Amino acid sequence: MNDLLRSTWHEPRPPDPPIWPRRDRVLVAVLVAATVLEGLLRPGLPWRVLSVVVVAGLVPTLLWRRTRPLLMVVIAFGTGAVMLVVTDGAAPVSYAMVYFLILPYSLVRWGSGREAVLGAAVVFGKVALLALLGQASVGDTFGGVVVLFATFALGAAFRYRAGARRREFDQVKLLERERLARDLHDTVAHHVSAMAIRAQAGLATMESRPEAAAEALRLIEAEAAAALDEMRAMVHVLRRDQPAQLTPGQGIADLSKLASVSKPTVEVVISGEVGDVSPSIGSAIYRLAQESVTNARKHARHATRIEVQVAADDASVHLRVSDDGDGGPVRTAPGFGLLGMIERADLLGGSCEAGPDPGRGWTVRARLPRAGASA
């Protein structure tokens, strides 16, 4: 029990809370308008002016409910407690005050463990004050406590769900790092093998053809430089010290294997010079195209055609995979497959994005530097 309390107290805040999202700004505007209308139209509203001023004045606390949840709870519920004392228990009452429940929810969803504990004490202290001043019957007090516990539980559930999804995303990223490290290892092995062959040729011709031996040394130097670049990229990928399974990968030349005449048909078009593209980039292009085609087959309803286009210029390799299927809710949010694609492109110094086309269809676009990423 002590361990549970200690872990709760030291629980950190969830990372990257949204700052003033549009839905919160809209909610604040609607609640302020609703409070003013209630003050104008509701008959028999006690402390009419004070109710409108206090309730409407506290609505903006919702804008900071994610970044400063404890402070907003203290301001809102503390103000309510002060009003109870100032008005001798006849606190202003407004239907719009139901938005106060959003603050306890946000306290658990976005606050640290310490903030949640302290904020809960403030909230339940306000409930106890209502009961002590006779402003709430035993039944009302019990009902309020139940509602607050339900609100806290809802915040905890959403917090746990977001944390679980974040951990799954992190796992996907780590798996993508492992795949990329595997491909880079295969590339480095290729360069080292080439250097060994060139060295053997140079030794064999050193006495009879010195110029051939010199050429072999120049080729070994070029291969060594390429291998060093790839090794630096591998270190960059494995900066979290994660183990990697090292097995060969595939490249741009293997994209033809994705072509298919079955519905939906898959067409592969390659343009530009791709022969000297870095093997790690070629492998990434293949994997991005493969994942995109798999996603299109799985999620593009009524698709008849999938186009895979690869175009290379002097600096970059561009990939475009598009389909003519219907979109849908399943394709609107970035899933684990797309997340892994974005992570792989980012690690190699490129970019990857996906989204719906005008009318119908879905397109994945990626750009990677043809020489690979530097560490």
C-alpha positions in Angstrom: 0.0 0.0 0.0 2.8 2.4 0.9 4.5 1.6 -2.5 1.3 2.4 -4.3 0.9 5.7 -2.5 4.6 6.5 -3.1 4.4 5.7 -6.8 1.2 7.8 -7.2 2.8 10.7 -5.4 5.8 10.6 -7.7 3.9 10.0 -10.9 5.1 12.6 -13.5 2.9 14.6 -15.8 2.0 13.1 -19.2 4.3 14.6 -21.9 3.3 17.3 -24.4 -0.1 18.5 -23.2 -2.0 20.5 -25.8 -1.8 24.3 -25.2 -5.1 26.2 -25.8 -6.6 23.8 -28.4 -9.4 25.1 -30.5 -12.0 22.9 -28.9 -11.2 24.5 -25.5 -11.5 28.0 -26.9 -14.8 27.2 -28.4 -16.0 25.6 -25.2 -15.0 28.7 -23.2 -16.9 31.0 -25.6 -20.0 28.8 -25.4 -20.0 28.5 -21.6 -19.5 32.3 -21.2 -22.4 32.9 -23.5 -24.5 30.3 -21.7 -23.8 31.8 -18.3 -24.8 35.3 -19.5 -28.0 34.0 -21.0 -28.8 32.1 -17.8 -28.3 35.3 -15.8 -30.6 37.2 -18.1 -33.4 34.6 -18.6 -33.5 32.4 -15.5 -36.1 33.5 -13.1 -35.3 33.5 -9.4 -31.6 33.2 -9.8 -30.0 34.0 -6.4 -27.3 36.6 -6.4 -27.9 37.1 -10.1 -25.1 39.6 -10.8 -22.6 37.9 -8.5 -23.4 34.5 -10.0 -22.9 35.7 -13.6 -19.7 37.5 -12.8 -18.1 34.7 -10.7 -19.2 31.8 -12.9 -18.3 33.5 -16.2 -15.0 34.8 -14.7 -13.9 31.3 -13.8 -14.7 29.8 -17.2 -11.3 30.7 -18.7 -9.6 28.4 -16.2 -10.5 25.7 -18.8 -7.8 27.1 -21.1 -5.1 26.1 -18.7 -6.6 22.9 -17.4 -4.0 20.8 -19.2 -0.9 22.8 -18.5 -1.8 24.1 -15.0 -4.4 21.7 -13.7 -3.8 22.1 -10.0 -3.7 25.9 -10.1 -7.0 25.9 -12.0 -8.6 23.6 -9.5 -7.4 25.8 -6.6 -8.7 29.0 -8.3 -12.1 27.6 -9.3 -12.9 25.6 -6.1 -11.1 28.0 -3.8 -13.2 30.9 -5.2 -16.3 28.8 -4.6 -15.3 28.2 -1.0 -14.6 31.9 -0.4 -18.0 32.8 -1.9 -19.7 30.3 0.6 -18.0 32.1 3.5 -18.6 35.7 2.1 -22.3 35.0 1.5 -22.9 33.2 4.7 -23.5 29.9 2.9 -25.8 31.4 0.2 -23.3 30.8 -2.6 -24.2 31.7 -6.1 -25.8 28.8 -8.0 -25.7 28.4 -11.7 -26.4 25.5 -14.0 -23.4 26.5 -16.0 -21.2 25.6 -13.0 -21.4 22.0 -14.2 -18.2 22.8 -16.2 -16.4 22.6 -12.9 -16.4 18.8 -13.3 -14.0 19.2 -16.3 -11.3 20.5 -13.9 -11.1 17.4 -11.6 -11.1 15.3 -14.8 -8.2 17.3 -16.2 -6.4 17.2 -12.8 -6.1 13.4 -13.0 -5.7 13.2 -16.8 -2.9 15.8 -17.2 -1.5 16.5 -13.7 1.3 14.8 -11.8 0.5 12.4 -9.0 1.4 15.1 -6.4 -1.0 17.6 -8.2 -3.8 15.0 -8.3 -3.5 14.2 -4.6 -3.4 17.9 -3.6 -6.1 18.9 -6.0 -8.4 16.1 -4.8 -8.0 17.4 -1.3 -9.1 20.9 -2.4 -12.1 19.5 -4.3 -13.4 17.3 -1.5 -12.6 20.1 1.0 -15.1 22.2 -0.9 -17.7 19.4 -0.7 -17.1 19.1 3.0 -17.6 22.9 3.5 -20.9 22.7 1.7 -22.1 20.0 4.0 -20.8 21.8 7.1 -22.6 25.0 6.2 -25.8 23.1 5.6 -25.9 23.9 1.8 -26.1 20.2 0.9 -28.0 17.4 2.5 -26.5 14.0 3.3 -27.9 12.6 0.1 -26.6 15.5 -2.0 -23.2 15.2 -0.4 -23.0 11.5 -1.1 -24.2 12.0 -4.7 -21.6 14.7 -5.2 -18.8 12.5 -3.9 -19.9 9.7 -6.2 -19.9 12.0 -9.2 -16.5 13.3 -8.3 -15.1 9.8 -7.9 -16.5 8.9 -11.3 -14.9 12.0 -12.8 -11.5 11.1 -11.3 -11.9 7.6 -12.6 -12.7 8.8 -16.1 -9.6 10.9 -16.1 -7.5 8.0 -14.8 -8.9 5.8 -17.5 -8.1 8.2 -20.3 -4.6 8.8 -18.9 -3.9 5.1 -18.8 -5.2 4.6 -22.3 -3.0 7.5 -23.6 0.0 6.1 -21.8 -0.6 2.6 -23.2 -0.9 3.9 -26.7 2.3 6.0 -26.2 4.2 2.9 -25.1 2.9 1.0 -28.2 4.1 3.9 -30.4 7.5 3.8 -28.7 7.7 0.0 -29.3 6.9 0.5 -33.0 9.7 3.1 -33.2 12.2 0.7 -31.6 11.2 -2.1 -34.0 11.7 0.3 -36.9 15.2 1.2 -35.6 16.0 -2.5 -35.4 14.9 -3.1 -39.0 16.9 -0.1 -40.2 20.0 -1.2 -38.2 19.7 -4.6 -39.9 19.7 -3.0 -43.3 22.6 -0.8 -42.5 24.6 -3.8 -41.2 24.0 -5.5 -44.5 25.3 -2.4 -46.3 28.4 -2.2 -44.2 29.1 -5.9 -44.8 28.8 -5.2 -48.5 31.4 -2.5 -48.4 33.8 -4.5 -46.3 33.5 -7.5 -48.7 34.2 -5.2 -51.6 37.3 -3.8 -49.8 38.6 -7.4 -49.2 38.1 -8.3 -52.8 39.9 -5.1 -54.0 42.8 -5.7 -51.6 43.2 -9.3 -52.9 43.3 -8.0 -56.5 45.8 -5.3 -55.6 48.1 -7.8 -53.9 47.9 -10.1 -56.9 48.8 -7.4 -59.4 51.1 -5.3 -57.2 54.4 -6.6 -58.9 53.2 -7.1 -62.4 50.8 -4.1 -62.7 51.5 -1.4 -60.2 48.9 0.9 -61.8 46.2 -1.7 -61.1 47.3 -1.9 -57.5 47.0 1.8 -57.2 43.6 1.8 -58.7 42.6 -0.9 -56.2 43.8 1.3 -53.3 41.7 4.2 -54.6 38.6 1.9 -54.8 39.3 0.6 -51.3 39.5 4.2 -50.0 36.1 5.0 -51.6 34.6 1.8 -50.1 36.1 2.6 -46.7 34.6 6.1 -46.7 31.2 4.7 -47.7 31.4 2.1 -45.0 32.4 4.7 -42.4 29.4 6.8 -43.4 27.1 3.8 -43.0 28.6 2.9 -39.6 28.0 6.5 -38.4 24.4 6.2 -39.5 24.1 2.9 -37.7 25.4 4.5 -34.5 22.9 7.3 -35.0 20.0 4.8 -35.3 21.1 2.8 -32.3 21.6 5.8 -30.1 19.2 4.3 -27.5 21.5 1.3 -27.3 18.8 -1.1 -28.4 19.8 -4.6 -29.7 19.2 -5.4 -33.4 18.8 -8.6 -35.3 21.1 -8.3 -38.3 19.9 -9.9 -41.6 19.9 -8.8 -45.2 17.3 -6.4 -46.6 15.9 -5.5 -50.0 16.2 -2.5 -52.3 14.7 -0.5 -55.1 15.5 -3.3 -57.6 13.1 -5.5 -55.6 10.1 -3.1 -56.0 9.0 -5.1 -59.1 8.0 -7.9 -56.7 5.2 -5.6 -55.4 3.6 -5.5 -58.9 0.4 -7.5 -59.2 -2.4 -8.0 -61.7 -4.9 -9.1 -59.1 -7.4 -6.6 -57.8 -6.4 -4.1 -56.8 -3.6 -4.0 -59.4 -0.2 -2.7 -58.3 1.8 -0.8 -60.9 5.5 0.1 -60.2 7.3 2.9 -62.2 10.9 3.8 -61.5 12.5 6.8 -63.2 15.9 8.5 -62.8 19.3 6.9 -62.0 18.9 4.7 -59.0 21.9 2.4 -59.5 24.2 4.3 -57.1 21.6 5.1 -54.4 22.8 4.3 -51.0 21.8 0.7 -50.1 20.2 1.9 -46.8 18.1 4.4 -48.8 17.2 1.8 -51.3 16.1 -0.6 -48.6 14.1 2.2 -46.9 12.3 3.0 -50.2 11.4 -0.7 -50.6 10.1 -1.0 -47.0 8.1 2.3 -47.3 6.6 1.2 -50.6 5.8 -2.3 -49.2 4.1 -0.9 -46.1 2.1 1.6 -48.2 0.9 -1.1 -50.6 -0.1 -3.4 -47.6 -2.0 -0.5 -46.0 -3.8 0.3 -49.2 -4.8 -3.4 -49.7 -6.1 -3.5 -46.1 -7.8 -0.2 -45.8 -8.7 1.2 -49.2 -12.2 0.1 -49.8 -13.3 -0.5 -53.4 -9.7 0.3 -54.7 -9.0 -1.0 -58.2 -5.4 0.4 -58.6 -2.3 1.1 -56.6 0.5 3.1 -58.1 4.1 3.0 -56.8 6.3 5.7 -58.3 10.0 6.2 -57.5 11.8 9.1 -59.0 15.5 9.9 -58.3 17.3 13.2 -58.9 20.8 14.3 -58.0 20.0 14.9 -54.3 17.0 12.8 -53.3 14.9 9.8 -54.0 11.1 10.4 -54.1 8.5 7.8 -53.4 4.8 8.2 -54.1 2.2 5.4 -53.5 -1.4 6.2 -54.3 -4.6 4.3 -54.6 -8.1 5.1 -55.9 -10.1 3.6 -53.0 -12.5 5.2 -50.6 -11.1 6.7 -47.4 -12.8 6.2 -44.1 -12.3 6.7 -40.3 -9.7 3.9 -40.2 -7.4 5.9 -42.5 -7.7 9.3 -40.8 -5.4 8.7 -37.8 -1.7 7.7 -38.0 -1.5 4.0 -37.2 1.5 2.0 -36.1 2.5 1.2 -39.7 2.5 4.8 -40.8 4.3 5.8 -37.5 7.1 3.3 -38.3 7.4 4.7 -41.9 7.7 8.3 -40.5 10.3 7.2 -38.0 12.4 5.4 -40.6 12.4 8.4 -43.0 13.2 10.8 -40.2 16.2 8.6 -39.0 17.6 8.7 -42.6 17.3 12.5 -42.8 14.1 12.5 -45.0 10.4 12.9 -44.6 7.2 10.9 -45.0 3.6 12.0 -44.9 0.3 10.5 -45.9 -3.2 11.8 -46.4 -6.4 11.7 -48.5 -6.5 12.9 -52.1 -9.2 15.4 -53.3 -12.3 13.4 -54.1 -11.1 9.9 -53.3 -7.9 7.9 -52.8 -5.0 8.0 -50.5 -1.4 9.0 -51.1 1.9 8.3 -49.2 4.8 10.6 -50.1 8.4 10.2 -49.0 11.6 11.9 -49.7 15.0 10.5 -48.8 18.5 11.8 -49.5 20.1 9.4 -52.0 23.4 9.4 -50.1 21.9 8.5 -46.7 21.8 10.4 -43.5 24.9 11.7 -41.7 25.3 11.0 -38.0 
